[in-house]
């Protein structure tokens, strides 16, 4: 099971560990670790900071989007050698993360 860990400073949490299905990329489990010093729990005979574990064990994947919802040409079109926003998305900002001009 693959995971990402997010670390926090000056928050109620020290870290949040997010596990996800490696093939389908949906979240399978989250562990939220408390940063509170006064609240401790006994785990296997040792005192540890409390944590919350959320396990998703009956994940139902429902396809709510049509193929055209994520079609590239719905949002962008190539004109004169560069990418332009389609008419419906003119109010959005286009950020080219591959451009050396950034």
C-alpha positions in Angstrom: 0.0 0.0 0.0 1.5 3.3 -1.0 1.2 6.4 1.2 2.0 10.1 1.6 2.8 11.8 4.9 1.9 15.4 5.5 3.8 17.1 8.4 2.4 20.1 10.3 4.0 22.6 12.7 2.0 24.7 15.2 -1.2 22.7 14.6 -3.4 20.3 16.5 -1.8 17.5 14.4 1.8 16.5 14.0 1.2 14.6 10.8 -1.4 13.0 8.6 -0.5 9.8 6.8 -2.7 9.0 3.7 -2.7 5.5 2.2 -4.0 4.9 -1.2 -4.6 2.0 -3.7 -1.6 1.9 -6.0 -3.6 1.0 -9.1 -6.8 2.9 -8.7 -5.4 5.9 -6.6 -8.3 6.1 -4.2 -7.7 6.6 -0.5 -7.8 3.4 1.6 -6.8 4.7 5.0 -5.8 7.9 6.9 -4.0 8.2 10.2 -4.1 11.5 11.9 -1.5 12.0 14.7 -2.2 14.4 17.5 0.4 17.0 18.6 -1.1 17.3 22.1 1.4 16.7 24.9 -1.1 16.0 27.7 -3.3 13.4 26.1 -1.5 10.0 25.8 -2.9 6.5 25.3 -1.5 3.1 26.1 -0.6 1.2 22.9 0.9 -2.3 23.4 2.1 -1.3 26.9 3.7 2.0 25.8 2.4 5.6 26.2 1.8 7.2 22.8 0.2 10.4 21.5 -3.4 9.7 20.4 -4.2 9.2 16.8 -7.3 8.7 14.7 -7.3 6.0 12.1 -10.0 6.1 9.4 -10.2 3.0 7.2 -12.2 2.9 4.0 -13.0 -0.7 3.4 -16.0 -0.6 1.1 -15.0 1.8 -1.5 -17.6 2.1 -4.2 -16.2 3.8 -7.3 -19.0 5.4 -9.2 -18.2 7.0 -12.5 -20.0 10.4 -12.4 -18.1 12.0 -15.3 -18.5 11.4 -19.0 -15.4 10.9 -21.2 -15.8 14.5 -22.6 -15.6 16.0 -19.1 -11.9 15.5 -19.1 -11.2 15.8 -22.8 -8.3 18.1 -23.3 -9.9 20.1 -26.2 -12.8 21.0 -24.0 -10.6 23.4 -22.1 -7.7 24.3 -24.4 -7.0 24.6 -28.1 -3.8 25.1 -30.0 -3.6 28.2 -32.1 -0.6 29.8 -33.8 1.8 27.3 -32.0 0.6 28.1 -28.5 -2.2 26.9 -26.3 -5.3 29.1 -25.8 -8.3 28.8 -23.5 -11.6 27.9 -25.1 -14.3 30.4 -25.1 -16.1 28.9 -22.1 -13.0 29.1 -19.9 -11.7 32.6 -20.7 -12.2 33.8 -17.1 -9.7 31.2 -15.9 -5.9 31.6 -15.6 -3.8 29.3 -17.8 -0.5 28.3 -16.1 2.1 26.5 -18.3 4.2 24.5 -15.9 6.6 23.4 -18.6 7.3 26.9 -19.9 10.9 28.1 -19.3 9.4 31.7 -18.9 8.0 30.8 -15.4 
